[in-house]
Amino acid sequence: MTRSPLLSGLCLLLTAVVLASCDPGTLTAEKAESILRVKELRPEPVYAEVPQRVWWNAKAPRDDYDGKALKTLRNLEAAGLLTVTGGENPDGSAEYRAKVTEKGFRILGTSPSNRGPAFRAQVALKVYDGIRNFQRHPNEKTTGSAELIWHYEKPTALYPLFETKINKPLNKPFISQVSFFFKDNAWRFDVTVPKLEAE
């Protein structure tokens, strides 16, 4: 059984279209920017947390974070969001415990942390500014990397209360290292280094 010239021509055309659609082209800085736009890097909420229990003793001396955590609890207490009980003992040890108030219940969430259960709240937004220093892989046209620039902005009313919001200054640029690649017929990216100081 032989194929008609028209059917053979249609098969060749269909094969050419399929092969062309599989060729993603060359990765460029503009293409990398469009990959991020497709993934909709919208502003993200940024959270800070504070342990519900702050304590120290001779075996676990007070450190800088304990001071920031206690100050945060006191700030939240002054705002009517928490009540704090406990205090320092004659031997230099201390234990403070916080409980959320009715007002705070609507604002503060809870989460686990390295120091036990913590109160958590949104303090700002993380806003993306674009990429810089794009570099394509010298031997692979669909692979490259860039620095993704971003910053913190739009602080909430809780931003100044959380002394424990370590390294979250407003409007200061940071970078994330991002790699771009083509896999399974789609452009993709991975964040390889989440946060670095921008130079």
C-alpha positions as CSV (number, residue, x, y, z in Angstrom):
1,M,0.0,0.0,0.0
2,T,1.5,3.3,-1.0
3,R,0.8,6.7,0.4
4,S,-0.5,9.5,-1.7
5,P,1.9,12.5,-2.2
6,L,-0.6,14.7,-0.4
7,L,-0.6,12.4,2.7
8,S,3.2,12.2,2.7
9,G,3.5,15.9,2.4
10,L,1.1,16.4,5.3
11,C,3.1,14.0,7.4
12,L,6.4,15.8,6.6
13,L,4.8,19.2,7.4
14,L,3.4,17.9,10.7
15,T,6.8,16.4,11.6
16,A,8.5,19.7,10.9
17,V,5.9,21.6,13.0
18,V,6.4,19.2,16.0
19,L,10.2,19.4,15.7
20,A,10.1,23.2,15.5
21,S,7.9,23.4,18.6
22,C,10.4,21.3,20.5
23,D,13.2,23.8,19.8
24,P,13.0,26.3,22.7
25,G,15.5,28.6,21.1
26,T,18.4,30.3,22.8
27,L,18.1,31.5,26.4
28,T,18.7,35.3,26.6
29,A,18.3,37.9,29.4
30,E,15.0,38.9,27.9
31,K,13.8,35.3,27.8
32,A,14.9,34.8,31.5
33,E,12.9,37.9,32.5
34,S,9.8,36.5,30.6
35,I,10.2,33.1,32.4
36,L,9.9,34.9,35.7
37,R,7.0,36.9,34.5
38,V,5.1,33.7,33.4
39,K,5.7,32.3,36.9
40,E,4.2,35.5,38.3
41,L,6.7,36.6,40.9
42,R,4.2,38.8,42.8
43,P,5.0,40.5,46.0
44,E,5.1,38.0,48.8
45,P,4.2,38.4,52.5
46,V,7.2,38.5,54.8
47,Y,6.8,37.2,58.4
48,A,8.6,37.6,61.7
49,E,8.2,35.4,64.7
50,V,9.0,35.5,68.4
51,P,9.0,32.5,70.8
52,Q,6.1,32.2,73.2
53,R,8.5,31.3,76.0
54,V,11.8,33.2,76.5
55,W,14.1,31.9,79.1
56,W,17.8,31.6,80.2
57,N,19.8,30.2,83.0
58,A,23.4,29.3,84.0
59,K,23.5,26.4,81.5
60,A,21.9,28.4,78.7
61,P,23.0,32.0,79.3
62,R,21.0,34.9,77.9
63,D,22.1,35.8,74.3
64,D,21.3,38.7,72.0
65,Y,18.3,37.0,70.5
66,D,16.8,36.5,74.0
67,G,17.0,40.2,74.5
68,K,15.3,40.9,71.2
69,A,12.6,38.3,71.9
70,L,11.8,39.7,75.3
71,K,11.6,43.3,73.9
72,T,9.3,42.0,71.1
73,L,7.0,40.3,73.7
74,R,6.9,43.6,75.7
75,N,6.2,45.6,72.5
76,L,3.3,43.2,71.6
77,E,2.0,43.4,75.2
78,A,2.0,47.2,75.1
79,A,0.0,47.0,71.8
80,G,-2.6,44.8,73.6
81,L,-1.8,41.7,71.6
82,L,-0.2,39.6,74.3
83,T,0.0,39.2,78.1
84,V,3.4,38.4,79.5
85,T,4.0,36.6,82.8
86,G,7.1,35.5,84.6
87,G,10.4,37.4,85.2
88,E,13.9,37.1,86.4
89,N,15.0,35.1,89.5
90,P,17.6,36.0,92.1
91,D,20.0,33.4,90.6
92,G,20.1,35.3,87.3
93,S,17.8,32.8,85.5
94,A,14.6,34.0,83.9
95,E,11.5,32.7,82.2
96,Y,8.8,34.7,80.5
97,R,5.7,33.3,78.9
98,A,3.3,35.0,76.6
99,K,-0.4,34.4,75.9
100,V,-2.3,35.9,73.1
101,T,-5.2,38.3,73.9
102,E,-8.5,38.4,72.1
103,K,-7.2,41.4,70.1
104,G,-4.0,39.5,69.3
105,F,-5.8,36.3,68.3
106,R,-7.1,38.0,65.1
107,I,-3.6,39.3,64.2
108,L,-1.0,36.8,65.5
109,G,-0.6,33.3,64.1
110,T,1.5,30.5,65.7
111,S,4.3,28.4,64.2
112,P,7.0,26.0,65.4
113,S,10.5,27.4,65.7
114,N,14.0,26.4,66.8
115,R,13.1,27.8,70.3
116,G,9.7,26.2,70.6
117,P,6.2,27.4,69.7
118,A,6.2,31.0,68.4
119,F,3.9,33.8,67.5
120,R,4.1,34.9,63.9
121,A,2.9,37.9,62.0
122,Q,3.3,39.6,58.6
123,V,5.6,42.5,58.9
124,A,6.3,43.6,55.2
125,L,6.2,42.5,51.6
126,K,9.0,41.0,49.5
127,V,9.0,42.8,46.1
128,Y,10.9,41.6,43.0
129,D,12.8,44.1,40.9
130,G,14.1,42.1,38.0
131,I,17.4,40.4,37.1
132,R,20.9,41.5,36.5
133,N,24.2,39.9,35.4
134,F,22.6,37.3,33.2
135,Q,25.1,34.7,31.9
136,R,24.3,31.9,29.5
137,H,26.2,28.6,29.8
138,P,29.0,28.7,27.3
139,N,28.1,25.2,25.8
140,E,24.3,24.9,26.4
141,K,22.1,27.4,24.7
142,T,19.1,26.7,27.0
143,T,20.9,27.1,30.3
144,G,22.0,30.2,32.2
145,S,21.9,32.1,35.5
146,A,21.3,35.6,36.8
147,E,20.9,37.5,40.0
148,L,17.3,38.2,41.0
149,I,17.0,41.6,42.7
150,W,14.4,42.2,45.4
151,H,13.7,44.2,48.5
152,Y,11.4,44.5,51.5
153,E,8.7,47.2,51.5
154,K,5.2,48.2,52.7
155,P,5.8,47.5,56.4
156,T,2.7,46.6,58.5
157,A,2.0,48.2,61.9
158,L,3.7,45.2,63.4
159,Y,7.1,45.8,61.7
160,P,8.5,48.1,64.4
161,L,7.2,45.8,67.2
162,F,9.2,42.7,66.1
163,E,12.8,43.2,67.3
164,T,13.3,39.6,66.1
165,K,12.9,40.4,62.4
166,I,16.5,39.7,61.8
167,N,18.0,41.3,58.6
168,K,14.8,42.6,57.1
169,P,15.6,46.3,56.4
170,L,13.2,48.2,54.2
171,N,14.1,49.2,50.7
172,K,17.5,47.7,50.8
173,P,18.3,45.5,47.7
174,F,19.1,41.8,48.1
175,I,19.8,39.2,45.5
176,S,19.0,35.6,44.9
177,Q,21.0,33.5,42.6
178,V,18.7,31.9,40.0
179,S,19.4,29.3,37.3
180,F,17.3,28.9,34.2
181,F,16.9,25.8,32.0
182,F,14.7,24.0,29.6
183,K,13.3,20.7,30.7
184,D,10.3,18.5,29.8
185,N,9.3,21.0,27.0
186,A,9.1,23.9,29.4
187,W,11.3,26.8,30.6
188,R,12.0,26.5,34.3
189,F,14.1,28.2,37.0
190,D,15.5,27.3,40.4
191,V,16.7,29.6,43.2
192,T,20.1,28.2,44.0
193,V,21.1,30.9,46.7
194,P,18.0,32.4,48.4
195,K,19.5,35.6,49.9
196,L,22.7,37.6,49.6
197,E,23.6,41.2,50.2
198,A,23.5,43.2,47.0
199,E,26.7,44.9,46.1
